[in-house]
Amino acid sequence: MDIKQLTDEINRFVTAKGWYRPDSPYQQTPRNIAVSIAVEAAEILEHFQFDEQPDDPDALAGELADVANYLFQLAYLLNIDLEQAILDKLQVNYARTWKRPSSDL
């Protein structure tokens, strides 16, 4: 399954829940979805709060899936070709250099 097919599946789910309806209490606006990405990303961090490895890899997988679902939905709502955006960003990053982290911390 590719990004487009995953996005279509996410949209079927959101539509089935009625969240695209104007009267939905869970409005699927770009702003709300962006906030949801940040919230779910913070939930990923909880799995690493006091440890280098997660205690529950299945729960972590669910949080990663939540972030991906919201990310794909946000790209859809904003008409961003996420596949192309990822490829473009990789090209930019190939040309970048990163400063080596200081070991004096």
PDB file as gemmi writes it, atoms N, CA and C in Angstrom:
CRYST1    1.000    1.000    1.000  90.00  90.00  90.00 P 1                      
ATOM      1  N   MET A   1       0.853  -1.176   0.000  1.00  0.00           N  
ATOM      2  CA  MET A   1       0.000   0.000   0.000  1.00  0.00           C  
ATOM      3  C   MET A   1       0.898   1.239   0.000  1.00  0.00           C  
ATOM      4  N   ASP A   2       0.568   2.225  -0.817  1.00  0.00           N  
ATOM      5  CA  ASP A   2       1.378   3.441  -0.867  1.00  0.00           C  
ATOM      6  C   ASP A   2       0.717   4.563  -0.050  1.00  0.00           C  
ATOM      7  N   ILE A   3       1.357   5.719  -0.006  1.00  0.00           N  
ATOM      8  CA  ILE A   3       0.864   6.844   0.792  1.00  0.00           C  
ATOM      9  C   ILE A   3      -0.532   7.260   0.346  1.00  0.00           C  
ATOM     10  N   LYS A   4      -0.769   7.300  -0.947  1.00  0.00           N  
ATOM     11  CA  LYS A   4      -2.101   7.690  -1.453  1.00  0.00           C  
ATOM     12  C   LYS A   4      -3.167   6.712  -0.974  1.00  0.00           C  
ATOM     13  N   GLN A   5      -2.886   5.433  -1.058  1.00  0.00           N  
ATOM     14  CA  GLN A   5      -3.863   4.431  -0.620  1.00  0.00           C  
ATOM     15  C   GLN A   5      -4.087   4.509   0.896  1.00  0.00           C  
ATOM     16  N   LEU A   6      -3.026   4.718   1.649  1.00  0.00           N  
ATOM     17  CA  LEU A   6      -3.179   4.888   3.096  1.00  0.00           C  
ATOM     18  C   LEU A   6      -4.019   6.118   3.420  1.00  0.00           C  
ATOM     19  N   THR A   7      -3.754   7.206   2.718  1.00  0.00           N  
ATOM     20  CA  THR A   7      -4.526   8.434   2.923  1.00  0.00           C  
ATOM     21  C   THR A   7      -5.992   8.204   2.595  1.00  0.00           C  
ATOM     22  N   ASP A   8      -6.273   7.503   1.512  1.00  0.00           N  
ATOM     23  CA  ASP A   8      -7.661   7.183   1.158  1.00  0.00           C  
ATOM     24  C   ASP A   8      -8.328   6.373   2.264  1.00  0.00           C  
ATOM     25  N   GLU A   9      -7.604   5.423   2.831  1.00  0.00           N  
ATOM     26  CA  GLU A   9      -8.153   4.588   3.907  1.00  0.00           C  
ATOM     27  C   GLU A   9      -8.429   5.433   5.152  1.00  0.00           C  
ATOM     28  N   ILE A  10      -7.515   6.344   5.476  1.00  0.00           N  
ATOM     29  CA  ILE A  10      -7.712   7.255   6.607  1.00  0.00           C  
ATOM     30  C   ILE A  10      -8.948   8.115   6.369  1.00  0.00           C  
ATOM     31  N   ASN A  11      -9.090   8.638   5.156  1.00  0.00           N  
ATOM     32  CA  ASN A  11     -10.252   9.471   4.840  1.00  0.00           C  
ATOM     33  C   ASN A  11     -11.557   8.679   4.915  1.00  0.00           C  
ATOM     34  N   ARG A  12     -11.533   7.409   4.533  1.00  0.00           N  
ATOM     35  CA  ARG A  12     -12.735   6.570   4.681  1.00  0.00           C  
ATOM     36  C   ARG A  12     -13.118   6.449   6.155  1.00  0.00           C  
ATOM     37  N   PHE A  13     -12.122   6.256   7.002  1.00  0.00           N  
ATOM     38  CA  PHE A  13     -12.364   6.150   8.439  1.00  0.00           C  
ATOM     39  C   PHE A  13     -12.939   7.459   8.990  1.00  0.00           C  
ATOM     40  N   VAL A  14     -12.286   8.583   8.678  1.00  0.00           N  
ATOM     41  CA  VAL A  14     -12.731   9.884   9.188  1.00  0.00           C  
ATOM     42  C   VAL A  14     -14.143  10.193   8.700  1.00  0.00           C  
ATOM     43  N   THR A  15     -14.426   9.883   7.450  1.00  0.00           N  
ATOM     44  CA  THR A  15     -15.759  10.091   6.894  1.00  0.00           C  
ATOM     45  C   THR A  15     -16.773   9.197   7.600  1.00  0.00           C  
ATOM     46  N   ALA A  16     -16.419   7.945   7.832  1.00  0.00           N  
ATOM     47  CA  ALA A  16     -17.327   7.010   8.504  1.00  0.00           C  
ATOM     48  C   ALA A  16     -17.658   7.489   9.922  1.00  0.00           C  
ATOM     49  N   LYS A  17     -16.713   8.122  10.587  1.00  0.00           N  
ATOM     50  CA  LYS A  17     -16.945   8.649  11.933  1.00  0.00           C  
ATOM     51  C   LYS A  17     -17.701   9.976  11.914  1.00  0.00           C  
ATOM     52  N   GLY A  18     -17.845  10.570  10.712  1.00  0.00           N  
ATOM     53  CA  GLY A  18     -18.561  11.840  10.595  1.00  0.00           C  
ATOM     54  C   GLY A  18     -17.733  13.052  10.951  1.00  0.00           C  
ATOM     55  N   TRP A  19     -16.425  12.873  11.044  1.00  0.00           N  
ATOM     56  CA  TRP A  19     -15.575  13.972  11.488  1.00  0.00           C  
ATOM     57  C   TRP A  19     -15.314  15.029  10.426  1.00  0.00           C  
ATOM     58  N   TYR A  20     -15.672  14.759   9.159  1.00  0.00           N  
ATOM     59  CA  TYR A  20     -15.555  15.797   8.128  1.00  0.00           C  
ATOM     60  C   TYR A  20     -16.823  16.642   8.035  1.00  0.00           C  
ATOM     61  N   ARG A  21     -17.872  16.236   8.724  1.00  0.00           N  
ATOM     62  CA  ARG A  21     -19.113  17.020   8.681  1.00  0.00           C  
ATOM     63  C   ARG A  21     -18.914  18.352   9.388  1.00  0.00           C  
ATOM     64  N   PRO A  22     -19.536  19.414   8.868  1.00  0.00           N  
ATOM     65  CA  PRO A  22     -19.369  20.746   9.489  1.00  0.00           C  
ATOM     66  C   PRO A  22     -19.849  20.815  10.936  1.00  0.00           C  
ATOM     67  N   ASP A  23     -20.798  19.951  11.314  1.00  0.00           N  
ATOM     68  CA  ASP A  23     -21.329  19.988  12.673  1.00  0.00           C  
ATOM     69  C   ASP A  23     -20.601  19.026  13.619  1.00  0.00           C  
ATOM     70  N   SER A  24     -19.514  18.437  13.173  1.00  0.00           N  
ATOM     71  CA  SER A  24     -18.772  17.483  13.998  1.00  0.00           C  
ATOM     72  C   SER A  24     -18.098  18.202  15.167  1.00  0.00           C  
ATOM     73  N   PRO A  25     -18.150  17.611  16.362  1.00  0.00           N  
ATOM     74  CA  PRO A  25     -17.408  18.198  17.481  1.00  0.00           C  
ATOM     75  C   PRO A  25     -15.897  17.987  17.336  1.00  0.00           C  
ATOM     76  N   TYR A  26     -15.507  17.149  16.378  1.00  0.00           N  
ATOM     77  CA  TYR A  26     -14.092  16.850  16.125  1.00  0.00           C  
ATOM     78  C   TYR A  26     -13.698  17.369  14.745  1.00  0.00           C  
ATOM     79  N   GLN A  27     -13.800  18.671  14.570  1.00  0.00           N  
ATOM     80  CA  GLN A  27     -13.514  19.282  13.278  1.00  0.00           C  
ATOM     81  C   GLN A  27     -12.122  18.913  12.789  1.00  0.00           C  
ATOM     82  N   GLN A  28     -12.046  18.468  11.551  1.00  0.00           N  
ATOM     83  CA  GLN A  28     -10.784  18.040  10.961  1.00  0.00           C  
ATOM     84  C   GLN A  28     -10.177  19.176  10.154  1.00  0.00           C  
ATOM     85  N   THR A  29      -9.876  20.273  10.843  1.00  0.00           N  
ATOM     86  CA  THR A  29      -9.251  21.420  10.197  1.00  0.00           C  
ATOM     87  C   THR A  29      -7.733  21.237  10.211  1.00  0.00           C  
ATOM     88  N   PRO A  30      -7.030  21.905   9.314  1.00  0.00           N  
ATOM     89  CA  PRO A  30      -5.569  21.796   9.349  1.00  0.00           C  
ATOM     90  C   PRO A  30      -4.980  22.137  10.719  1.00  0.00           C  
ATOM     91  N   ARG A  31      -5.493  23.182  11.348  1.00  0.00           N  
ATOM     92  CA  ARG A  31      -4.982  23.572  12.673  1.00  0.00           C  
ATOM     93  C   ARG A  31      -5.205  22.454  13.681  1.00  0.00           C  
ATOM     94  N   ASN A  32      -6.404  21.908  13.728  1.00  0.00           N  
ATOM     95  CA  ASN A  32      -6.702  20.850  14.698  1.00  0.00           C  
ATOM     96  C   ASN A  32      -5.866  19.601  14.442  1.00  0.00           C  
ATOM     97  N   ILE A  33      -5.639  19.295  13.190  1.00  0.00           N  
ATOM     98  CA  ILE A  33      -4.830  18.123  12.870  1.00  0.00           C  
ATOM     99  C   ILE A  33      -3.369  18.379  13.234  1.00  0.00           C  
ATOM    100  N   ALA A  34      -2.874  19.583  12.999  1.00  0.00           N  
ATOM    101  CA  ALA A  34      -1.493  19.917  13.380  1.00  0.00           C  
ATOM    102  C   ALA A  34      -1.319  19.807  14.892  1.00  0.00           C  
ATOM    103  N   VAL A  35      -2.300  20.279  15.651  1.00  0.00           N  
ATOM    104  CA  VAL A  35      -2.250  20.147  17.110  1.00  0.00           C  
ATOM    105  C   VAL A  35      -2.238  18.669  17.494  1.00  0.00           C  
ATOM    106  N   SER A  36      -3.052  17.885  16.825  1.00  0.00           N  
ATOM    107  CA  SER A  36      -3.120  16.450  17.124  1.00  0.00           C  
ATOM    108  C   SER A  36      -1.788  15.754  16.854  1.00  0.00           C  
ATOM    109  N   ILE A  37      -1.086  16.183  15.817  1.00  0.00           N  
ATOM    110  CA  ILE A  37       0.245  15.616  15.535  1.00  0.00           C  
ATOM    111  C   ILE A  37       1.180  15.881  16.713  1.00  0.00           C  
ATOM    112  N   ALA A  38       1.167  17.115  17.219  1.00  0.00           N  
ATOM    113  CA  ALA A  38       2.038  17.465  18.345  1.00  0.00           C  
ATOM    114  C   ALA A  38       1.669  16.672  19.598  1.00  0.00           C  
ATOM    115  N   VAL A  39       0.386  16.513  19.854  1.00  0.00           N  
ATOM    116  CA  VAL A  39      -0.074  15.760  21.024  1.00  0.00           C  
ATOM    117  C   VAL A  39       0.380  14.303  20.925  1.00  0.00           C  
ATOM    118  N   GLU A  40       0.167  13.707  19.760  1.00  0.00           N  
ATOM    119  CA  GLU A  40       0.549  12.298  19.580  1.00  0.00           C  
ATOM    120  C   GLU A  40       2.067  12.120  19.608  1.00  0.00           C  
ATOM    121  N   ALA A  41       2.814  13.090  19.086  1.00  0.00           N  
ATOM    122  CA  ALA A  41       4.275  13.018  19.146  1.00  0.00           C  
ATOM    123  C   ALA A  41       4.751  13.060  20.597  1.00  0.00           C  
ATOM    124  N   ALA A  42       4.081  13.855  21.420  1.00  0.00           N  
ATOM    125  CA  ALA A  42       4.425  13.893  22.844  1.00  0.00           C  
ATOM    126  C   ALA A  42       4.154  12.533  23.494  1.00  0.00           C  
ATOM    127  N   GLU A  43       3.114  11.852  23.040  1.00  0.00           N  
ATOM    128  CA  GLU A  43       2.820  10.528  23.589  1.00  0.00           C  
ATOM    129  C   GLU A  43       3.912   9.519  23.201  1.00  0.00           C  
ATOM    130  N   ILE A  44       4.547   9.732  22.060  1.00  0.00           N  
ATOM    131  CA  ILE A  44       5.704   8.898  21.698  1.00  0.00           C  
ATOM    132  C   ILE A  44       6.826   9.122  22.711  1.00  0.00           C  
ATOM    133  N   LEU A  45       7.065  10.380  23.046  1.00  0.00           N  
ATOM    134  CA  LEU A  45       8.127  10.699  24.003  1.00  0.00           C  
ATOM    135  C   LEU A  45       7.905  10.049  25.360  1.00  0.00           C  
ATOM    136  N   GLU A  46       6.658   9.885  25.763  1.00  0.00           N  
ATOM    137  CA  GLU A  46       6.375   9.248  27.051  1.00  0.00           C  
ATOM    138  C   GLU A  46       6.984   7.849  27.145  1.00  0.00           C  
ATOM    139  N   HIS A  47       7.058   7.164  26.003  1.00  0.00           N  
ATOM    140  CA  HIS A  47       7.614   5.814  25.998  1.00  0.00           C  
ATOM    141  C   HIS A  47       9.119   5.806  26.271  1.00  0.00           C  
ATOM    142  N   PHE A  48       9.755   6.964  26.151  1.00  0.00           N  
ATOM    143  CA  PHE A  48      11.204   7.076  26.357  1.00  0.00           C  
ATOM    144  C   PHE A  48      11.544   7.988  27.534  1.00  0.00           C  
ATOM    145  N   GLN A  49      10.525   8.350  28.317  1.00  0.00           N  
ATOM    146  CA  GLN A  49      10.716   9.354  29.360  1.00  0.00           C  
ATOM    147  C   GLN A  49      11.834   8.986  30.341  1.00  0.00           C  
ATOM    148  N   PHE A  50      11.897   7.747  30.774  1.00  0.00           N  
ATOM    149  CA  PHE A  50      12.919   7.362  31.751  1.00  0.00           C  
ATOM    150  C   PHE A  50      13.717   6.146  31.307  1.00  0.00           C  
ATOM    151  N   ASP A  51      13.686   5.866  30.022  1.00  0.00           N  
ATOM    152  CA  ASP A  51      14.352   4.671  29.537  1.00  0.00           C  
ATOM    153  C   ASP A  51      14.793   4.868  28.094  1.00  0.00           C  
ATOM    154  N   GLU A  52      15.803   4.136  27.685  1.00  0.00           N  
ATOM    155  CA  GLU A  52      16.284   4.196  26.304  1.00  0.00           C  
ATOM    156  C   GLU A  52      15.434   3.353  25.359  1.00  0.00           C  
ATOM    157  N   GLN A  53      14.750   2.346  25.893  1.00  0.00           N  
ATOM    158  CA  GLN A  53      13.903   1.460  25.096  1.00  0.00           C  
ATOM    159  C   GLN A  53      12.486   1.468  25.660  1.00  0.00           C  
ATOM    160  N   PRO A  54      11.481   1.406  24.796  1.00  0.00           N  
ATOM    161  CA  PRO A  54      10.102   1.398  25.299  1.00  0.00           C  
ATOM    162  C   PRO A  54       9.773   0.079  26.008  1.00  0.00           C  
ATOM    163  N   ASP A  55       8.966   0.183  27.059  1.00  0.00           N  
ATOM    164  CA  ASP A  55       8.512  -1.016  27.771  1.00  0.00           C  
ATOM    165  C   ASP A  55       7.467  -1.778  26.969  1.00  0.00           C  
ATOM    166  N   ASP A  56       6.695  -1.039  26.174  1.00  0.00           N  
ATOM    167  CA  ASP A  56       5.587  -1.645  25.441  1.00  0.00           C  
ATOM    168  C   ASP A  56       5.683  -1.269  23.955  1.00  0.00           C  
ATOM    169  N   PRO A  57       6.440  -2.034  23.167  1.00  0.00           N  
ATOM    170  CA  PRO A  57       6.611  -1.709  21.745  1.00  0.00           C  
ATOM    171  C   PRO A  57       5.299  -1.657  20.968  1.00  0.00           C  
ATOM    172  N   ASP A  58       4.310  -2.456  21.358  1.00  0.00           N  
ATOM    173  CA  ASP A  58       3.020  -2.417  20.654  1.00  0.00           C  
ATOM    174  C   ASP A  58       2.305  -1.095  20.890  1.00  0.00           C  
ATOM    175  N   ALA A  59       2.358  -0.593  22.122  1.00  0.00           N  
ATOM    176  CA  ALA A  59       1.744   0.704  22.422  1.00  0.00           C  
ATOM    177  C   ALA A  59       2.473   1.820  21.671  1.00  0.00           C  
ATOM    178  N   LEU A  60       3.804   1.724  21.619  1.00  0.00           N  
ATOM    179  CA  LEU A  60       4.578   2.708  20.857  1.00  0.00           C  
ATOM    180  C   LEU A  60       4.191   2.664  19.384  1.00  0.00           C  
ATOM    181  N   ALA A  61       4.028   1.477  18.835  1.00  0.00           N  
ATOM    182  CA  ALA A  61       3.618   1.345  17.431  1.00  0.00           C  
ATOM    183  C   ALA A  61       2.286   2.048  17.192  1.00  0.00           C  
ATOM    184  N   GLY A  62       1.377   1.932  18.144  1.00  0.00           N  
ATOM    185  CA  GLY A  62       0.090   2.618  18.021  1.00  0.00           C  
ATOM    186  C   GLY A  62       0.244   4.129  18.003  1.00  0.00           C  
ATOM    187  N   GLU A  63       1.138   4.653  18.834  1.00  0.00           N  
ATOM    188  CA  GLU A  63       1.373   6.105  18.848  1.00  0.00           C  
ATOM    189  C   GLU A  63       2.028   6.567  17.548  1.00  0.00           C  
ATOM    190  N   LEU A  64       2.976   5.781  17.028  1.00  0.00           N  
ATOM    191  CA  LEU A  64       3.589   6.114  15.737  1.00  0.00           C  
ATOM    192  C   LEU A  64       2.527   6.122  14.635  1.00  0.00           C  
ATOM    193  N   ALA A  65       1.618   5.158  14.682  1.00  0.00           N  
ATOM    194  CA  ALA A  65       0.536   5.098  13.693  1.00  0.00           C  
ATOM    195  C   ALA A  65      -0.370   6.317  13.819  1.00  0.00           C  
ATOM    196  N   ASP A  66      -0.656   6.751  15.050  1.00  0.00           N  
ATOM    197  CA  ASP A  66      -1.484   7.954  15.235  1.00  0.00           C  
ATOM    198  C   ASP A  66      -0.839   9.162  14.566  1.00  0.00           C  
ATOM    199  N   VAL A  67       0.478   9.330  14.778  1.00  0.00           N  
ATOM    200  CA  VAL A  67       1.187  10.462  14.163  1.00  0.00           C  
ATOM    201  C   VAL A  67       1.115  10.362  12.640  1.00  0.00           C  
ATOM    202  N   ALA A  68       1.359   9.170  12.105  1.00  0.00           N  
ATOM    203  CA  ALA A  68       1.317   8.984  10.651  1.00  0.00           C  
ATOM    204  C   ALA A  68      -0.081   9.268  10.110  1.00  0.00           C  
ATOM    205  N   ASN A  69      -1.104   8.770  10.796  1.00  0.00           N  
ATOM    206  CA  ASN A  69      -2.472   9.019  10.332  1.00  0.00           C  
ATOM    207  C   ASN A  69      -2.763  10.512  10.243  1.00  0.00           C  
ATOM    208  N   TYR A  70      -2.416  11.237  11.304  1.00  0.00           N  
ATOM    209  CA  TYR A  70      -2.658  12.683  11.295  1.00  0.00           C  
ATOM    210  C   TYR A  70      -1.792  13.389  10.256  1.00  0.00           C  
ATOM    211  N   LEU A  71      -0.551  12.947  10.103  1.00  0.00           N  
ATOM    212  CA  LEU A  71       0.341  13.555   9.112  1.00  0.00           C  
ATOM    213  C   LEU A  71      -0.215  13.396   7.698  1.00  0.00           C  
ATOM    214  N   PHE A  72      -0.645  12.180   7.362  1.00  0.00           N  
ATOM    215  CA  PHE A  72      -1.213  11.940   6.031  1.00  0.00           C  
ATOM    216  C   PHE A  72      -2.475  12.760   5.829  1.00  0.00           C  
ATOM    217  N   GLN A  73      -3.289  12.860   6.877  1.00  0.00           N  
ATOM    218  CA  GLN A  73      -4.524  13.630   6.766  1.00  0.00           C  
ATOM    219  C   GLN A  73      -4.229  15.117   6.586  1.00  0.00           C  
ATOM    220  N   LEU A  74      -3.248  15.642   7.306  1.00  0.00           N  
ATOM    221  CA  LEU A  74      -2.895  17.057   7.163  1.00  0.00           C  
ATOM    222  C   LEU A  74      -2.400  17.354   5.754  1.00  0.00           C  
ATOM    223  N   ALA A  75      -1.547  16.489   5.238  1.00  0.00           N  
ATOM    224  CA  ALA A  75      -1.072  16.684   3.859  1.00  0.00           C  
ATOM    225  C   ALA A  75      -2.248  16.665   2.888  1.00  0.00           C  
ATOM    226  N   TYR A  76      -3.188  15.755   3.090  1.00  0.00           N  
ATOM    227  CA  TYR A  76      -4.378  15.682   2.237  1.00  0.00           C  
ATOM    228  C   TYR A  76      -5.181  16.985   2.315  1.00  0.00           C  
ATOM    229  N   LEU A  77      -5.434  17.458   3.534  1.00  0.00           N  
ATOM    230  CA  LEU A  77      -6.254  18.664   3.711  1.00  0.00           C  
ATOM    231  C   LEU A  77      -5.610  19.894   3.071  1.00  0.00           C  
ATOM    232  N   LEU A  78      -4.282  19.916   3.033  1.00  0.00           N  
ATOM    233  CA  LEU A  78      -3.561  21.072   2.488  1.00  0.00           C  
ATOM    234  C   LEU A  78      -3.086  20.852   1.051  1.00  0.00           C  
ATOM    235  N   ASN A  79      -3.557  19.760   0.436  1.00  0.00           N  
ATOM    236  CA  ASN A  79      -3.190  19.434  -0.950  1.00  0.00           C  
ATOM    237  C   ASN A  79      -1.682  19.355  -1.148  1.00  0.00           C  
ATOM    238  N   ILE A  80      -1.010  18.740  -0.201  1.00  0.00           N  
ATOM    239  CA  ILE A  80       0.432  18.540  -0.298  1.00  0.00           C  
ATOM    240  C   ILE A  80       0.678  17.097  -0.722  1.00  0.00           C  
ATOM    241  N   ASP A  81       1.461  16.935  -1.768  1.00  0.00           N  
ATOM    242  CA  ASP A  81       1.860  15.605  -2.208  1.00  0.00           C  
ATOM    243  C   ASP A  81       2.981  15.157  -1.281  1.00  0.00           C  
ATOM    244  N   LEU A  82       2.614  14.393  -0.254  1.00  0.00           N  
ATOM    245  CA  LEU A  82       3.564  14.023   0.786  1.00  0.00           C  
ATOM    246  C   LEU A  82       4.712  13.180   0.236  1.00  0.00           C  
ATOM    247  N   GLU A  83       4.402  12.292  -0.685  1.00  0.00           N  
ATOM    248  CA  GLU A  83       5.463  11.485  -1.290  1.00  0.00           C  
ATOM    249  C   GLU A  83       6.516  12.381  -1.942  1.00  0.00           C  
ATOM    250  N   GLN A  84       6.060  13.356  -2.737  1.00  0.00           N  
ATOM    251  CA  GLN A  84       6.986  14.259  -3.415  1.00  0.00           C  
ATOM    252  C   GLN A  84       7.704  15.153  -2.418  1.00  0.00           C  
ATOM    253  N   ALA A  85       6.987  15.607  -1.381  1.00  0.00           N  
ATOM    254  CA  ALA A  85       7.604  16.450  -0.361  1.00  0.00           C  
ATOM    255  C   ALA A  85       8.743  15.711   0.342  1.00  0.00           C  
ATOM    256  N   ILE A  86       8.537  14.425   0.621  1.00  0.00           N  
ATOM    257  CA  ILE A  86       9.578  13.624   1.270  1.00  0.00           C  
ATOM    258  C   ILE A  86      10.780  13.476   0.346  1.00  0.00           C  
ATOM    259  N   LEU A  87      10.527  13.176  -0.918  1.00  0.00           N  
ATOM    260  CA  LEU A  87      11.634  13.042  -1.877  1.00  0.00           C  
ATOM    261  C   LEU A  87      12.391  14.346  -2.043  1.00  0.00           C  
ATOM    262  N   ASP A  88      11.659  15.475  -2.123  1.00  0.00           N  
ATOM    263  CA  ASP A  88      12.294  16.789  -2.243  1.00  0.00           C  
ATOM    264  C   ASP A  88      13.157  17.090  -1.014  1.00  0.00           C  
ATOM    265  N   LYS A  89      12.633  16.784   0.157  1.00  0.00           N  
ATOM    266  CA  LYS A  89      13.376  17.061   1.389  1.00  0.00           C  
ATOM    267  C   LYS A  89      14.622  16.191   1.493  1.00  0.00           C  
ATOM    268  N   LEU A  90      14.527  14.947   1.046  1.00  0.00           N  
ATOM    269  CA  LEU A  90      15.714  14.096   1.029  1.00  0.00           C  
ATOM    270  C   LEU A  90      16.799  14.702   0.146  1.00  0.00           C  
ATOM    271  N   GLN A  91      16.422  15.238  -1.012  1.00  0.00           N  
ATOM    272  CA  GLN A  91      17.409  15.880  -1.904  1.00  0.00           C  
ATOM    273  C   GLN A  91      18.071  17.058  -1.208  1.00  0.00           C  
ATOM    274  N   VAL A  92      17.285  17.875  -0.516  1.00  0.00           N  
ATOM    275  CA  VAL A  92      17.838  19.007   0.229  1.00  0.00           C  
ATOM    276  C   VAL A  92      18.809  18.492   1.295  1.00  0.00           C  
ATOM    277  N   ASN A  93      18.396  17.450   1.998  1.00  0.00           N  
ATOM    278  CA  ASN A  93      19.235  16.934   3.087  1.00  0.00           C  
ATOM    279  C   ASN A  93      20.527  16.293   2.594  1.00  0.00           C  
ATOM    280  N   TYR A  94      20.505  15.698   1.413  1.00  0.00           N  
ATOM    281  CA  TYR A  94      21.752  15.158   0.865  1.00  0.00           C  
ATOM    282  C   TYR A  94      22.801  16.249   0.697  1.00  0.00           C  
ATOM    283  N   ALA A  95      22.372  17.461   0.411  1.00  0.00           N  
ATOM    284  CA  ALA A  95      23.300  18.563   0.189  1.00  0.00           C  
ATOM    285  C   ALA A  95      23.705  19.264   1.489  1.00  0.00           C  
ATOM    286  N   ARG A  96      23.044  18.940   2.572  1.00  0.00           N  
ATOM    287  CA  ARG A  96      23.318  19.592   3.854  1.00  0.00           C  
ATOM    288  C   ARG A  96      24.475  18.924   4.586  1.00  0.00           C  
ATOM    289  N   THR A  97      25.053  19.700   5.480  1.00  0.00           N  
ATOM    290  CA  THR A  97      26.002  19.140   6.436  1.00  0.00           C  
ATOM    291  C   THR A  97      25.514  19.534   7.829  1.00  0.00           C  
ATOM    292  N   TRP A  98      25.829  18.699   8.788  1.00  0.00           N  
ATOM    293  CA  TRP A  98      25.416  18.966  10.154  1.00  0.00           C  
ATOM    294  C   TRP A  98      26.648  19.143  11.018  1.00  0.00           C  
ATOM    295  N   LYS A  99      26.542  20.084  11.924  1.00  0.00           N  
ATOM    296  CA  LYS A  99      27.619  20.324  12.875  1.00  0.00           C  
ATOM    297  C   LYS A  99      27.669  19.137  13.821  1.00  0.00           C  
ATOM    298  N   ARG A 100      28.859  18.680  14.085  1.00  0.00           N  
ATOM    299  CA  ARG A 100      29.061  17.540  14.986  1.00  0.00           C  
ATOM    300  C   ARG A 100      28.682  17.958  16.404  1.00  0.00           C  
ATOM    301  N   PRO A 101      27.918  17.092  17.116  1.00  0.00           N  
ATOM    302  CA  PRO A 101      27.547  17.438  18.491  1.00  0.00           C  
ATOM    303  C   PRO A 101      28.777  17.541  19.379  1.00  0.00           C  
ATOM    304  N   SER A 102      28.730  18.437  20.307  1.00  0.00           N  
ATOM    305  CA  SER A 102      29.848  18.617  21.239  1.00  0.00           C  
ATOM    306  C   SER A 102      29.849  17.483  22.262  1.00  0.00           C  
ATOM    307  N   SER A 103      31.022  16.943  22.535  1.00  0.00           N  
ATOM    308  CA  SER A 103      31.132  15.888  23.531  1.00  0.00           C  
ATOM    309  C   SER A 103      31.510  16.479  24.893  1.00  0.00           C  
ATOM    310  N   ASP A 104      31.571  17.821  24.964  1.00  0.00           N  
ATOM    311  CA  ASP A 104      31.961  18.490  26.212  1.00  0.00           C  
ATOM    312  C   ASP A 104      30.771  18.775  27.113  1.00  0.00           C  
ATOM    313  N   LEU A 105      29.603  18.257  26.764  1.00  0.00           N  
ATOM    314  CA  LEU A 105      28.414  18.579  27.581  1.00  0.00           C  
ATOM    315  C   LEU A 105      28.411  17.819  28.819  1.00  0.00           C  
TER     316      LEU A 105                                                      
END                                                                             
